[in-house]
C-alpha cells in the first residue's frame, strides 16, 4: 500500500526526491518463499483499505517459486534510471497482486521492465548473471542488523531520510498471526485523504 500511496502524492517532488527501495526479503528471513495461504489472507485487507491498490486472487495453480529475482531486478532498474525504477517497482506489484503475472519468471520481469521504459536486454543480462544477488543479500543483512542491534522496527515501509530521520509506517494496521493464520486485525489509524496528507508531510520533511 505504501508504495502506491507514495506514488500518488509524490507529484511535483518526483524530480527532487529519489526514492530507493532496499530489499527486506521475507524469503530469506523465513527461509522459504512467501506462502500462498498467508498472502491470500492479506490481499483482501489491502484491497478494502486502499482503493489505489487493486488486488485479486492468484489465478494459477502453481504459486510463485521465489521473489528474489524481482528484488534483484529492482536494483538493476535503479542502476538504469531511479525514476523509471519507481514505475517498475509499482509495475511488479501490480503484476502480481492484480494481473496474475509470474514475477518469478525472468522473461515476465523483463516485459515489465520494457513497459516501464527500461532496457529489458540490460536487465535480462543482469538476471541471467545474478549480478545483484549479493546486493540483495547485503541489504537484507543490514536491515536485520538495524533491527537487532539498533532496535529499528522493520515496518513496511521504514523510511530513512537523508537527514538521518527514520520514519516508521504510521498507517499500518496492527494484526496478529498465529500458526500461519491472521487471527486479529485492528483498524488503521487513518483512511483516505488523511493518509495521503500524512505521506505528503513525510515528503516535505524529506525535502527540508
N, C-alpha and C positions, 0 to 999 in steps of 0.2 A: 504493500500500500504506500509506503513512504516514498518509493521511487516515483510512483505516479503522482503523488502529491507534490513532490519537489519539482517534477517536470511541469506540473500545472501552474506553479507560482513563480517559476524562475524568470519568465518573461524577459524584460529588458536587461536583467542582470546576467543573462546567459553568456554574454561576451566578456563579463567582468569576473565571473566566478568559474573556477574549474572544479568540477565535481568528479572525484576519483573514488571509485569503489574499491575497497580492499576485501580480499577473499576471507570468508569465515565459513568454510565448507563443513556442513554438518556430517558429510560423508566421512571426513577424517575424524571428526570429534566422536561420532557414534560407531565408527569403523564398519559402516555399511551404507549403501545408498539409501536415499530417502524412502521410507516405506509407504506404500500406497495407502494403507489404512489410516495413517496419520494425516497425509495431505488431503485425503477425501473428507476428513473431518474439519480441516482448517479452511479449505477454499470457500465453503458456503458462508463462513463467518466474515471472510474478506469481502465477498460479493454484497452482503447486506449492509456492511459498514461503509463501503466506499464505492459510489457509482462510477468512479473513474476506472475501477478495476473489474472488468468483466471476466467472469470465471464460469467454467462448466466442467463437468466430469471428464476424466481422461477417457478417450474413446477406444483405446486399443487394449487388447488382452494382455500383451506384454508391457510392463511398466518400464520407466527409464532405468537403464543399466548403470548410469553414472551421470553426475552433473559436473564433474571435474573438468571435462573438455570445455564446457561453457565458461567456467571461471578462467581457464587459460585463454579462451578466445577473447574474453573481455580485455585482458592485458594486451593481447595483440592489437585489438581495436584501439585501445587508448594510445598505444605507441604510434598508430597511424594518425589519429585525429581525436583529441579528447571530447570535442562536442559531438562528433558522429558516434563516438563510443557510448555516450549517454543515450542516444537514439537506439543504438544497437542493444544496449542493456534492456531497455524497455521492450524492444522487439523480441528478445529472448523470453522475457517474462510473459508477454502476450502470446507468443508461440506455444508455450507450454500450458498456461492456465486457460487460454481461450480458444486457440486454434488447434490444439491437439497435435502439435508437430513434435517430432522426436529430436529434442535438443541434445540427445546423446549421440547423434549421428553427425560426423564432421561435415557431410555434404549439406545437411539441413542448416547447420550453423553458418556455413559459408553462403548459403542462399540468403539467410537473414542479414549477413554482412553486406551483401550486394544491395539488398533492399534498403539498407541504412546508409548507403552512399560510400561504403568502404570498399577496399580492394579485396575481393574474395580469394584471388590467387595467392596474395601475400599471406592471408590468414590460413589458407589451406596448407601452405608450406610450413607455417608455424605449428599447426596442429599435427601434421604428419611427423614433424621432428620433435614434438613435445617441447618446443622452445621455452615455454613459460611454466612448465610443470614445477620446477623448483621455486619459481617466483610465488606461485600459489601456496606451496608448502611453507615458504618463509613468511608469507603474510598470515597464514593460519597460526604458525608458531608465535609470531609477535602478538597476535590477538590473545592467545592463551596466556602469554607472559603478562600482558597488561591486565588481564582478568585475575590471574593467580597471584602476581607479585605486587601489583599496584591497586588492585581492587576496583578496576574499571569494569562496570557491568557491560556485557556484550549484548545490548538490546538491538533490535532491528528497526532503524539503524542506530548506531552510535556515531555521532558526527564530531570530527576532530577539526576545529577551525585553525587557520594559520596563526592566530593569536595564542594558541595553546589551550583555548577553552574547549572543554569536552561536553557535549550535549547528548543526553540520552533521550530516546524517543519518548516525548511527553504524552503521546496519544495512543499508546499501546493498550490493548485490553489485557488485563491480568487473567490468566487461565491456569487451571490445574490439570496435569496429565498423570494418570495412574494406570500402570500396566498397559501402556500404549493407547489409552483411551482418554479423550478430553472429558473430564467429569464435572468441570465447573468453569464458567466463563463470566467475567464481570463486565459491566458496561464500560465502554471507553469514556474518558473524561470529557470528550467533546466530539461534535459531529460537524460535517459540512463546512460552511464558511468560517466558523470559529477555528477549525483545524487549519484551513488554508491560510488564515491570517497569522496563526502561530508559526507556520513554516515561513511565511514572508518575513516575520520578525527575526527568525533564525538567519535568513539570508542577509538581512540588514546588519545583523551582528557580525556576520562573516565579512561584510564589506567595510565595516567600521575601522 
